Amino acid sequence: MKKGLFIVFEGIDGSGKSSCMEDVASSLEKDFDVVRTAEPTKGGIGMLLRSSTDLLPVTEALLFVADRAEHTGQIMKWVGDGKVVLCDRYYASTLAYQSVEMDGHLLDGRWLKALNDKVTVEPDITFLFDIDPEISMERIGTRGTMSKFERLEYLKGVRKRYLSIARSRKFTVIDASGPKEAVFKEIMRHILDAI
């Protein structure tokens, strides 16, 4: 593999994307130089997003885009260096989550998509871990404290937006309700085909 690869894991909370990404990283690290990353990042803007609980939805959306602008530059450098970059969330998370959060605040999410288009690159593969929000909420319930995004009706709206984005951007949609091992094998098959 001469050039690197940029792979994104998307999905609603409780879909299993983060734990699957870790399993994929562990498997690929045997043969490739792998970078694990996530959004929001652990940089200044990302940490502000992680610690703030009372931002207006539009402010939060703009901060996600600003964090991503910085992150994209780093991702491009890693890929240029021949690394396999695995990213837990990217632009589709903002388009799905923040557009639902802003319903009623703005006319539509076209401006948010336009902003993201200016600061992103299209991943080589984007996996959408699709799952019924009722199942994901059961999984989340075992974690303890829930975030402000982890509400059933809200996640139903996010899932709907994700599926719409997946169709328009040709994401690889994975049934995340199945056994963890089966999901992992399907993901690895797609990645190894791409490599």
C-alpha positions as CSV (number, residue, x, y, z in Angstrom):
1,M,0.0,0.0,0.0
2,K,1.8,3.2,-1.2
3,K,-0.7,5.8,-0.1
4,G,-2.6,5.8,3.2
5,L,-6.2,5.2,3.7
6,F,-8.8,7.3,5.5
7,I,-11.7,5.2,7.1
8,V,-14.5,6.7,9.1
9,F,-16.9,5.0,11.5
10,E,-20.3,6.7,11.9
11,G,-23.5,5.8,13.7
12,I,-25.8,6.8,16.5
13,D,-24.7,6.4,20.1
14,G,-24.8,2.8,21.2
15,S,-24.3,1.4,17.6
16,G,-21.0,-0.2,18.5
17,K,-18.8,1.8,16.1
18,S,-16.2,2.9,18.7
19,S,-15.5,-0.6,20.0
20,C,-15.5,-2.0,16.5
21,M,-13.0,0.6,15.4
22,E,-10.7,-0.4,18.3
23,D,-10.9,-4.0,17.2
24,V,-10.2,-3.1,13.6
25,A,-7.2,-1.0,14.7
26,S,-5.8,-3.8,16.7
27,S,-6.1,-6.2,13.8
28,L,-4.6,-3.8,11.2
29,E,-1.7,-2.8,13.4
30,K,-0.1,-6.2,12.7
31,D,0.6,-5.1,9.1
32,F,0.0,-1.4,8.8
33,D,0.9,1.9,10.5
34,V,-2.5,2.8,12.0
35,V,-3.7,6.1,13.5
36,R,-6.7,6.2,15.8
37,T,-8.5,9.5,15.9
38,A,-12.0,10.9,16.8
39,E,-14.2,13.9,16.7
40,P,-14.6,16.0,18.6
41,T,-10.8,16.0,18.8
42,K,-8.6,16.4,21.9
43,G,-7.4,19.7,20.6
44,G,-8.5,23.1,22.1
45,I,-11.7,23.4,20.2
46,G,-12.6,19.7,20.6
47,M,-12.0,19.9,24.4
48,L,-14.3,23.0,24.6
49,L,-17.0,21.0,22.8
50,R,-16.5,18.1,25.2
51,S,-16.7,20.3,28.3
52,S,-19.5,22.7,27.3
53,T,-23.1,21.7,28.1
54,D,-25.0,25.0,27.5
55,L,-24.0,26.1,24.0
56,L,-26.7,27.2,21.5
57,P,-27.2,24.6,18.8
58,V,-25.8,26.9,16.1
59,T,-22.7,27.7,18.2
60,E,-22.1,24.1,18.8
61,A,-22.4,23.2,15.1
62,L,-19.9,25.9,14.2
63,L,-17.4,24.7,16.8
64,F,-17.7,21.2,15.4
65,V,-16.9,22.6,11.9
66,A,-13.9,24.6,13.3
67,D,-12.6,21.5,15.1
68,R,-12.9,19.5,11.9
69,A,-11.1,22.1,9.8
70,E,-8.0,21.6,12.1
71,H,-8.5,17.9,12.2
72,T,-8.7,17.4,8.4
73,G,-5.3,19.0,7.9
74,Q,-3.8,16.4,10.3
75,I,-5.7,13.6,8.7
76,M,-4.4,14.5,5.2
77,K,-0.8,14.6,6.6
78,W,-1.2,11.1,8.1
79,V,-2.7,9.7,4.9
80,G,0.1,11.3,2.9
81,D,2.6,9.6,5.1
82,G,1.0,6.2,4.2
83,K,-0.9,5.6,7.4
84,V,-4.2,4.0,7.8
85,V,-6.3,6.6,9.6
86,L,-9.4,5.3,11.5
87,C,-11.7,8.1,12.6
88,D,-14.6,7.8,15.1
89,R,-17.0,10.3,13.6
90,Y,-16.4,12.9,10.9
91,Y,-18.6,15.4,9.0
92,A,-21.7,13.1,8.8
93,S,-22.0,13.3,12.6
94,T,-22.4,17.0,12.5
95,L,-24.8,16.8,9.5
96,A,-27.0,14.2,11.4
97,Y,-26.8,15.3,15.0
98,Q,-26.6,19.1,14.7
99,S,-29.2,19.4,12.0
100,V,-31.7,17.5,14.2
101,E,-30.6,19.7,17.2
102,M,-31.2,22.8,15.2
103,D,-34.7,21.9,13.8
104,G,-36.8,25.0,14.3
105,H,-33.8,27.3,14.7
106,L,-32.8,27.6,11.1
107,L,-34.6,27.0,7.8
108,D,-32.5,24.0,6.8
109,G,-29.1,22.3,7.1
110,R,-27.8,23.3,3.7
111,W,-25.6,26.0,5.1
112,L,-24.1,23.4,7.5
113,K,-23.3,21.0,4.7
114,A,-21.8,23.8,2.7
115,L,-19.5,24.8,5.6
116,N,-18.4,21.2,6.1
117,D,-17.7,20.7,2.4
118,K,-15.1,23.5,2.6
119,V,-13.1,21.9,5.4
120,T,-13.4,18.1,4.8
121,V,-12.0,15.5,2.5
122,E,-14.1,12.5,1.4
123,P,-12.9,9.4,3.2
124,D,-11.9,6.3,1.3
125,I,-14.6,4.4,3.2
126,T,-17.3,5.6,5.5
127,F,-19.1,2.9,7.5
128,L,-22.5,3.8,8.9
129,F,-23.3,1.5,11.8
130,D,-27.1,1.3,11.4
131,I,-29.2,0.2,14.4
132,D,-32.7,0.7,15.8
133,P,-32.4,3.5,18.4
134,E,-34.4,1.4,20.9
135,I,-31.6,-1.2,20.8
136,S,-28.9,1.4,21.0
137,M,-30.6,2.9,24.0
138,E,-30.6,-0.5,25.7
139,R,-26.9,-0.7,25.1
140,I,-26.3,2.9,26.3
141,G,-28.3,2.2,29.5
142,T,-25.5,-0.1,30.7
143,R,-23.0,2.7,30.6
144,G,-24.4,4.8,33.4
145,T,-24.7,8.6,32.8
146,M,-26.1,9.6,29.4
147,S,-25.2,12.6,27.3
148,K,-27.6,15.2,26.1
149,F,-27.8,13.4,22.7
150,E,-28.8,10.1,24.1
151,R,-32.6,10.4,24.0
152,L,-34.8,8.0,22.1
153,E,-36.8,10.4,20.0
154,Y,-33.7,12.5,19.2
155,L,-31.7,9.4,18.1
156,K,-34.6,8.4,15.8
157,G,-34.3,11.7,14.0
158,V,-30.5,11.3,13.9
159,R,-30.7,7.8,12.4
160,K,-33.1,9.1,9.7
161,R,-30.7,11.9,8.8
162,Y,-27.7,9.5,8.8
163,L,-29.5,7.1,6.4
164,S,-30.3,10.0,4.0
165,I,-26.6,11.2,4.1
166,A,-25.5,7.6,3.5
167,R,-27.5,7.3,0.4
168,S,-26.3,10.6,-1.1
169,R,-22.6,10.0,-0.2
170,K,-22.5,6.2,-0.9
171,F,-21.5,5.1,2.6
172,T,-21.2,1.4,3.4
173,V,-24.2,0.7,5.7
174,I,-23.6,-2.0,8.2
175,D,-26.4,-3.7,10.2
176,A,-25.0,-3.1,13.7
177,S,-27.7,-5.0,15.5
178,G,-26.0,-8.3,14.8
179,P,-23.3,-10.1,16.8
180,K,-20.2,-8.0,17.3
181,E,-18.0,-10.7,15.7
182,A,-20.1,-10.7,12.5
183,V,-20.0,-6.9,12.3
184,F,-16.2,-6.9,12.7
185,K,-15.8,-9.5,10.0
186,E,-17.9,-7.6,7.5
187,I,-16.0,-4.4,8.2
188,M,-12.6,-6.1,7.8
189,R,-13.7,-7.6,4.5
190,H,-14.5,-4.2,3.1
191,I,-11.2,-2.7,4.4
192,L,-9.0,-5.5,3.1
193,D,-10.7,-5.2,-0.3
194,A,-9.9,-1.5,-0.3
195,I,-6.3,-2.1,0.7
